[in-house]
């Protein structure tokens, strides 16, 4: 990927990076382990972004 990215593309990448994290422990405790994992978690090798 290019070193110099357009700002809009950079912002989209930042948003996807923020979405791609685990669910906090307090959410698991609050829901009594009904919500354990993030179903929308993405791996950089398996699934590529459509930007």
VEXZANU-602715 format. One record per atom (N, C-alpha, C, O): residue number from 0; residue in one letter; x, y, z. Coordinates in pm, whole numbers, padded with zeros to 5 digits. Atoms other than C-alpha are relative to their C-alpha. Example, Ala and Ser with C-alpha at 12.3 -4.5 7.8 and 13.67 -1.06 7.14 Angstrom:
! VEXZANU-602715
<atom resi="0" resn="A" px="00089" py="-00119" pz="00000"/>
<atom resi="0" resn="A" px="01230" py="-00450" pz="00780"/>
<atom resi="0" resn="A" px="00090" py="00120" pz="00000"/>
<atom resi="0" resn="A" px="00194" py="00118" pz="00066"/>
<atom resi="1" resn="S" px="-00082" py="-00119" pz="-00006"/>
<atom resi="1" resn="S" px="01367" py="-00106" pz="00714"/>
<atom resi="1" resn="S" px="-00077" py="00109" pz="00073"/>
<atom resi="1" resn="S" px="-00026" py="00220" pz="00090"/>
***
This chain:
! VEXZANU-602715
<atom resi="0" resn="X" px="00084" py="-00118" pz="00000"/>
<atom resi="0" resn="X" px="00000" py="00000" pz="00000"/>
<atom resi="0" resn="X" px="00088" py="00123" pz="00000"/>
<atom resi="0" resn="X" px="00200" py="00122" pz="00053"/>
<atom resi="1" resn="X" px="-00078" py="-00122" pz="00014"/>
<atom resi="1" resn="X" px="00117" py="00351" pz="-00073"/>
<atom resi="1" resn="X" px="00031" py="00062" pz="00137"/>
<atom resi="1" resn="X" px="-00049" py="00054" pz="00231"/>
<atom resi="2" resn="X" px="-00037" py="-00067" pz="-00124"/>
<atom resi="2" resn="X" px="00301" py="00540" pz="00195"/>
<atom resi="2" resn="X" px="-00084" py="00124" pz="00025"/>
<atom resi="2" resn="X" px="-00122" py="00152" pz="00139"/>
<atom resi="3" resn="X" px="00082" py="-00120" pz="-00010"/>
<atom resi="3" resn="X" px="00105" py="00858" pz="00124"/>
<atom resi="3" resn="X" px="-00143" py="-00034" pz="-00041"/>
<atom resi="3" resn="X" px="-00172" py="-00054" pz="-00158"/>
<atom resi="4" resn="X" px="00139" py="00036" pz="00026"/>
<atom resi="4" resn="X" px="-00265" py="00781" pz="00158"/>
<atom resi="4" resn="X" px="-00086" py="00125" pz="00002"/>
<atom resi="4" resn="X" px="-00054" py="00221" pz="00072"/>
<atom resi="5" resn="X" px="00096" py="-00109" pz="-00013"/>
<atom resi="5" resn="X" px="-00556" py="01016" pz="00099"/>
<atom resi="5" resn="X" px="-00062" py="00000" pz="00139"/>
<atom resi="5" resn="X" px="-00075" py="-00105" pz="00202"/>
<atom resi="6" resn="X" px="00053" py="-00012" pz="-00136"/>
<atom resi="6" resn="X" px="-00709" py="01143" pz="00421"/>
<atom resi="6" resn="X" px="-00125" py="-00085" pz="00019"/>
<atom resi="6" resn="X" px="-00141" py="-00148" pz="00123"/>
<atom resi="7" resn="X" px="00125" py="00076" pz="-00014"/>
<atom resi="7" resn="X" px="-01047" py="00979" pz="00355"/>
<atom resi="7" resn="X" px="00029" py="-00149" pz="00018"/>
<atom resi="7" resn="X" px="-00033" py="-00215" pz="00101"/>
<atom resi="8" resn="X" px="-00035" py="00141" pz="-00011"/>
<atom resi="8" resn="X" px="-00888" py="00637" pz="00307"/>
<atom resi="8" resn="X" px="00064" py="-00029" pz="00136"/>
<atom resi="8" resn="X" px="00039" py="-00134" pz="00196"/>
<atom resi="9" resn="X" px="-00065" py="00016" pz="-00129"/>
<atom resi="9" resn="X" px="-00676" py="00684" pz="00618"/>
<atom resi="9" resn="X" px="-00103" py="-00005" pz="00112"/>
<atom resi="9" resn="X" px="-00092" py="-00086" pz="00205"/>
<atom resi="10" resn="X" px="00105" py="-00001" pz="-00102"/>
<atom resi="10" resn="X" px="-00986" py="00767" pz="00824"/>
<atom resi="10" resn="X" px="-00080" py="-00129" pz="-00001"/>
<atom resi="10" resn="X" px="-00119" py="-00180" pz="00104"/>
<atom resi="11" resn="X" px="00072" py="00127" pz="00008"/>
<atom resi="11" resn="X" px="-01164" py="00457" pz="00695"/>
<atom resi="11" resn="X" px="00082" py="-00114" pz="00061"/>
<atom resi="11" resn="X" px="00027" py="-00200" pz="00130"/>
<atom resi="12" resn="X" px="-00087" py="00103" pz="-00058"/>
<atom resi="12" resn="X" px="-00865" py="00241" pz="00788"/>
<atom resi="12" resn="X" px="00005" py="00011" pz="00153"/>
<atom resi="12" resn="X" px="00006" py="-00091" pz="00223"/>
<atom resi="13" resn="X" px="-00001" py="-00021" pz="-00145"/>
<atom resi="13" resn="X" px="-00857" py="00396" pz="01136"/>
<atom resi="13" resn="X" px="-00128" py="-00052" pz="00062"/>
<atom resi="13" resn="X" px="-00126" py="-00113" pz="00169"/>
<atom resi="14" resn="X" px="00128" py="00048" pz="-00052"/>
<atom resi="14" resn="X" px="-01227" py="00320" pz="01183"/>
<atom resi="14" resn="X" px="-00003" py="-00151" pz="00007"/>
<atom resi="14" resn="X" px="-00048" py="-00209" pz="00106"/>
<atom resi="15" resn="X" px="-00003" py="00146" pz="00002"/>
<atom resi="15" resn="X" px="-01179" py="-00042" pz="01081"/>
<atom resi="15" resn="X" px="00093" py="-00055" pz="00107"/>
<atom resi="15" resn="X" px="00066" py="-00160" pz="00165"/>
<atom resi="16" resn="X" px="-00094" py="00044" pz="-00104"/>
<atom resi="16" resn="X" px="-00882" py="-00072" pz="01317"/>
<atom resi="16" resn="X" px="-00065" py="00008" pz="00138"/>
<atom resi="16" resn="X" px="-00046" py="-00081" pz="00221"/>
<atom resi="17" resn="X" px="00067" py="-00014" pz="-00130"/>
<atom resi="17" resn="X" px="-01091" py="00056" pz="01608"/>
<atom resi="17" resn="X" px="-00108" py="-00106" pz="00018"/>
<atom resi="17" resn="X" px="-00129" py="-00156" pz="00129"/>
<atom resi="18" resn="X" px="00104" py="00102" pz="-00010"/>
<atom resi="18" resn="X" px="-01372" py="-00188" pz="01526"/>
<atom resi="18" resn="X" px="00058" py="-00138" pz="00027"/>
<atom resi="18" resn="X" px="-00010" py="-00225" pz="00081"/>
<atom resi="19" resn="X" px="-00059" py="00133" pz="-00001"/>
<atom resi="19" resn="X" px="-01130" py="-00479" pz="01517"/>
<atom resi="19" resn="X" px="00071" py="-00027" pz="00132"/>
<atom resi="19" resn="X" px="00191" py="-00053" pz="00134"/>
<atom resi="20" resn="X" px="-00058" py="00035" pz="-00129"/>
<atom resi="20" resn="X" px="-01075" py="-00536" pz="01886"/>
<atom resi="20" resn="X" px="-00098" py="-00085" pz="00079"/>
<atom resi="20" resn="X" px="-00216" py="-00094" pz="00046"/>
<atom resi="21" resn="X" px="00085" py="00090" pz="-00078"/>
<atom resi="21" resn="X" px="-01207" py="-00773" pz="02147"/>
<atom resi="21" resn="X" px="-00100" py="00078" pz="00083"/>
<atom resi="21" resn="X" px="-00087" py="00199" pz="00103"/>
<atom resi="22" resn="X" px="00102" py="-00061" pz="-00085"/>
<atom resi="22" resn="X" px="-01510" py="-00706" pz="02363"/>
<atom resi="22" resn="X" px="00060" py="00019" pz="00139"/>
<atom resi="22" resn="X" px="00129" py="-00070" pz="00188"/>
<atom resi="23" resn="X" px="-00057" py="-00024" pz="-00133"/>
<atom resi="23" resn="X" px="-01417" py="-00548" pz="02699"/>
<atom resi="23" resn="X" px="-00051" py="-00101" pz="00103"/>
<atom resi="23" resn="X" px="-00160" py="-00157" pz="00089"/>
<atom resi="24" resn="X" px="00034" py="00099" pz="-00103"/>
<atom resi="24" resn="X" px="-01421" py="-00769" pz="03007"/>
<atom resi="24" resn="X" px="-00127" py="00041" pz="00074"/>
<atom resi="24" resn="X" px="-00206" py="-00045" pz="00114"/>
<atom resi="25" resn="X" px="00117" py="-00043" pz="-00075"/>
<atom resi="25" resn="X" px="-01684" py="-00554" pz="03176"/>
<atom resi="25" resn="X" px="-00130" py="-00032" pz="-00073"/>
<atom resi="25" resn="X" px="-00234" py="-00052" pz="-00009"/>
<atom resi="26" resn="X" px="00120" py="00037" pz="00077"/>
<atom resi="26" resn="X" px="-01930" py="-00628" pz="02892"/>
<atom resi="26" resn="X" px="-00031" py="-00147" pz="00021"/>
<atom resi="26" resn="X" px="-00147" py="-00185" pz="00036"/>
<atom resi="27" resn="X" px="00020" py="00143" pz="-00023"/>
<atom resi="27" resn="X" px="-01877" py="-01001" pz="02938"/>
<atom resi="27" resn="X" px="-00060" py="-00022" pz="00138"/>
<atom resi="27" resn="X" px="-00151" py="-00104" pz="00154"/>
<atom resi="28" resn="X" px="00053" py="00016" pz="-00135"/>
<atom resi="28" resn="X" px="-01940" py="-00968" pz="03311"/>
<atom resi="28" resn="X" px="-00142" py="00054" pz="00012"/>
<atom resi="28" resn="X" px="-00226" py="-00006" pz="00080"/>
<atom resi="29" resn="X" px="00132" py="-00062" pz="-00010"/>
<atom resi="29" resn="X" px="-02242" py="-00740" pz="03268"/>
<atom resi="29" resn="X" px="-00108" py="-00087" pz="-00064"/>
<atom resi="29" resn="X" px="-00221" py="-00090" pz="-00017"/>
<atom resi="30" resn="X" px="00099" py="00082" pz="00070"/>
<atom resi="30" resn="X" px="-02414" py="-00980" pz="03026"/>
<atom resi="30" resn="X" px="-00001" py="-00144" pz="00048"/>
<atom resi="30" resn="X" px="-00064" py="-00230" pz="-00014"/>
<atom resi="31" resn="X" px="-00008" py="00137" pz="-00054"/>
<atom resi="31" resn="X" px="-02337" py="-01289" pz="03237"/>
<atom resi="31" resn="X" px="00047" py="-00100" pz="-00106"/>
<atom resi="31" resn="X" px="-00008" py="-00209" pz="-00118"/>
<atom resi="32" resn="X" px="-00067" py="00083" pz="00100"/>
<atom resi="32" resn="X" px="-02121" py="-01432" pz="02956"/>
<atom resi="32" resn="X" px="-00090" py="-00039" pz="-00117"/>
<atom resi="32" resn="X" px="-00060" py="-00135" pz="-00188"/>
<atom resi="33" resn="X" px="00080" py="00023" pz="00121"/>
<atom resi="33" resn="X" px="-02401" py="-01421" pz="02698"/>
<atom resi="33" resn="X" px="00072" py="00056" pz="-00122"/>
<atom resi="33" resn="X" px="00067" py="-00001" pz="-00230"/>
<atom resi="34" resn="X" px="-00083" py="-00057" pz="00106"/>
<atom resi="34" resn="X" px="-02179" py="-01196" pz="02490"/>
<atom resi="34" resn="X" px="00145" py="-00024" pz="00041"/>
<atom resi="34" resn="X" px="00194" py="00037" pz="00135"/>
<atom resi="35" resn="X" px="-00137" py="00036" pz="-00037"/>
<atom resi="35" resn="X" px="-01830" py="-01345" pz="02497"/>
<atom resi="35" resn="X" px="00100" py="00053" pz="-00102"/>
<atom resi="35" resn="X" px="00207" py="00101" pz="-00065"/>
<atom resi="36" resn="X" px="-00098" py="-00038" pz="00102"/>
<atom resi="36" resn="X" px="-01667" py="-01262" pz="02165"/>
<atom resi="36" resn="X" px="-00061" py="00096" pz="-00100"/>
<atom resi="36" resn="X" px="-00183" py="00106" pz="-00113"/>
<atom resi="37" resn="X" px="00041" py="-00093" pz="00104"/>
<atom resi="37" resn="X" px="-01681" py="-01004" pz="01891"/>
<atom resi="37" resn="X" px="-00019" py="-00079" pz="-00129"/>
<atom resi="37" resn="X" px="00078" py="-00132" pz="-00185"/>
<atom resi="38" resn="X" px="00028" py="00081" pz="00118"/>
<atom resi="38" resn="X" px="-01852" py="-01171" pz="01596"/>
<atom resi="38" resn="X" px="00051" py="00065" pz="-00127"/>
<atom resi="38" resn="X" px="00067" py="-00003" pz="-00229"/>
<atom resi="39" resn="X" px="-00048" py="-00070" pz="00120"/>
<atom resi="39" resn="X" px="-01727" py="-00906" pz="01351"/>
<atom resi="39" resn="X" px="00151" py="00015" pz="-00002"/>
<atom resi="39" resn="X" px="00204" py="00097" pz="-00077"/>
<atom resi="40" resn="X" px="-00146" py="-00009" pz="-00006"/>
<atom resi="40" resn="X" px="-01360" py="-00959" pz="01437"/>
<atom resi="40" resn="X" px="00060" py="-00041" pz="-00133"/>
<atom resi="40" resn="X" px="00015" py="-00138" pz="-00194"/>
<atom resi="41" resn="X" px="-00059" py="00022" pz="00132"/>
<atom resi="41" resn="X" px="-01140" py="-00949" pz="01128"/>
<atom resi="41" resn="X" px="00148" py="-00026" pz="00014"/>
<atom resi="41" resn="X" px="00217" py="00041" pz="00091"/>
<atom resi="42" resn="X" px="-00143" py="00028" pz="00004"/>
<atom resi="42" resn="X" px="-00800" py="-01101" pz="01064"/>
<atom resi="42" resn="X" px="00059" py="00056" pz="-00129"/>
<atom resi="42" resn="X" px="-00002" py="00043" pz="-00235"/>
<atom resi="43" resn="X" px="-00058" py="-00071" pz="00115"/>
<atom resi="43" resn="X" px="-00568" py="-00914" pz="00828"/>
<atom resi="43" resn="X" px="00039" py="-00095" pz="-00111"/>
<atom resi="43" resn="X" px="00045" py="-00053" pz="-00227"/>
<atom resi="44" resn="X" px="-00038" py="00094" pz="00105"/>
<atom resi="44" resn="X" px="-00464" py="-01229" pz="00643"/>
<atom resi="44" resn="X" px="-00121" py="-00064" pz="-00066"/>
<atom resi="44" resn="X" px="-00124" py="-00080" pz="-00188"/>
<atom resi="45" resn="X" px="00113" py="00074" pz="00054"/>
<atom resi="45" resn="X" px="-00799" py="-01403" pz="00603"/>
<atom resi="45" resn="X" px="-00096" py="00087" pz="-00080"/>
<atom resi="45" resn="X" px="-00133" py="00051" pz="-00192"/>
<atom resi="46" resn="X" px="00103" py="-00082" pz="00064"/>
<atom resi="46" resn="X" px="-01038" py="-01119" pz="00514"/>
<atom resi="46" resn="X" px="00058" py="00136" pz="-00035"/>
<atom resi="46" resn="X" px="00108" py="00207" pz="00052"/>
<atom resi="47" resn="X" px="-00051" py="-00129" pz="00043"/>
<atom resi="47" resn="X" px="-00936" py="-00817" pz="00311"/>
<atom resi="47" resn="X" px="-00113" py="00103" pz="-00001"/>
<atom resi="47" resn="X" px="-00230" py="00069" pz="-00023"/>
<atom resi="48" resn="X" px="00097" py="-00108" pz="00000"/>
<atom resi="48" resn="X" px="-01110" py="-00481" pz="00334"/>
<atom resi="48" resn="X" px="-00031" py="00045" pz="-00140"/>
<atom resi="48" resn="X" px="00055" py="00041" pz="-00229"/>
<atom resi="49" resn="X" px="00039" py="-00055" pz="00129"/>
<atom resi="49" resn="X" px="-01304" py="-00339" pz="00044"/>
<atom resi="49" resn="X" px="-00007" py="00151" pz="00016"/>
<atom resi="49" resn="X" px="-00112" py="00207" pz="00046"/>
<atom resi="50" resn="X" px="-00005" py="-00145" pz="-00020"/>
<atom resi="50" resn="X" px="-01192" py="00023" pz="00060"/>
<atom resi="50" resn="X" px="-00004" py="00071" pz="-00132"/>
<atom resi="50" resn="X" px="00000" py="00194" pz="-00136"/>
***
